[in-house]
Amino acid sequence: MIELITATEAHLPEIKRIAYETWPATFGAILSEKQIAYMLDWMYSIPSLTSQITEKKHVFLLAKDSEQFLGYASYELNYTGVPKTKIHKIYLLPASQGKGVGALLINRIGEIAAENENNALLLNVNRYNKAVGFYEKMGFSVVGNEDIDIGDGFLMEDFIMEKPL
Ligand SMILES: CC(C)(COP(=O)(O)OP(=O)(O)OC[C@H]1O[C@@H](n2cnc3c(N)ncnc32)[C@H](O)[C@@H]1OP(=O)(O)O)[C@@H](O)C(=O)NCCC(=O)NCCS
């Protein structure tokens, strides 16, 4: 039985641990080790995660089975003041991928978004990440490209994908 719970500040070290275990496997063939380290530090330090949930109104859902946390997703309702929900993050431990947990998280966020009168889910994904295929399977399509300069000479090369609700 997989349970989805809303994370509190007490769960932030767990989220950080899962990110550090998942990112090298996800991005090892796409980004340099330096860029992975830079991005992890930027997005997953405890102060950064704390500010995401307290100031930026990101909500983290954690997936857990009877024994352990398997991964997380974060979302933001009414992103940039329009009735769309942005999925900022979705990461499952390598051993927990391909078992339907990602679909469970996306579907739950879709339900929460609809309950809050949002009419679409929105996300950015690296153009070379095979997760693009997962999102297409979940009903998203590419609506744009975005190259984002994140400092220190690093670039994020993303697709913007959207799923109408
Ligand atoms: C991307 C991720 C969240 C998907 O979650 P998951 O639990 O592995 O995916 P699911 O098992 O729920 O798959 C749901 C459906 O998508 C399909 N799917 C999964 N990955 C796919 C892929 N790369 N290409 C095409 N279809 C895919 C599955 O076959 C399944 O289809 P089905 O319903 O017909 O069986 C997960 O694999 C992950 O954490 N990957 C590493 C981190 C990452 O890349 N995150 C995204 C950053 S933007």
The ligand as a Gaussian input file, in Angstrom:
#p B3LYP/6-31G(d) Opt

LIG

0 1
 C        9.876000      10.200000     -13.971000
 C        9.286000       9.424000     -12.797000
 C        8.741000      10.394000     -11.767000
 C        8.135000       8.549000     -13.317000
 O        7.555000       7.829000     -12.251000
 P        7.444000       6.226000     -12.314000
 O        6.826000       5.765000     -11.057000
 O        8.779000       5.683000     -12.669000
 O        6.457000       6.018000     -13.552000
 P        5.153000       5.082000     -13.535000
 O        5.580000       3.691000     -13.196000
 O        4.102000       5.696000     -12.672000
 O        4.718000       5.165000     -15.061000
 C        3.428000       5.594000     -15.466000
 C        3.276000       5.282000     -16.944000
 O        4.270000       5.987000     -17.689000
 C        5.050000       5.069000     -18.464000
 N        6.436000       5.539000     -18.453000
 C        7.268000       5.644000     -17.399000
 N        8.466000       6.128000     -17.791000
 C        8.373000       6.314000     -19.140000
 C        9.265000       6.773000     -20.130000
 N       10.500000       7.163000     -19.825000
 N        8.851000       6.849000     -21.423000
 C        7.582000       6.455000     -21.759000
 N        6.679000       6.003000     -20.839000
 C        7.084000       5.937000     -19.553000
 C        4.939000       3.749000     -17.737000
 O        5.186000       2.673000     -18.603000
 C        3.513000       3.800000     -17.238000
 O        2.647000       3.446000     -18.296000
 P        1.420000       2.420000     -18.053000
 O        0.446000       3.194000     -17.208000
 O        0.944000       2.124000     -19.407000
 O        1.999000       1.252000     -17.337000
 C       10.324000       8.501000     -12.130000
 O       10.732000       7.491000     -13.031000
 C       11.557000       9.241000     -11.635000
 O       11.590000       9.675000     -10.498000
 N       12.598000       9.353000     -12.501000
 C       13.849000       9.974000     -12.136000
 C       13.678000      11.428000     -11.776000
 C       13.147000      12.294000     -12.891000
 O       13.558000      12.219000     -14.023000
 N       12.193000      13.145000     -12.517000
 C       11.588000      14.089000     -13.411000
 C       12.310000      15.374000     -13.365000
 S       11.534000      16.626000     -14.357000

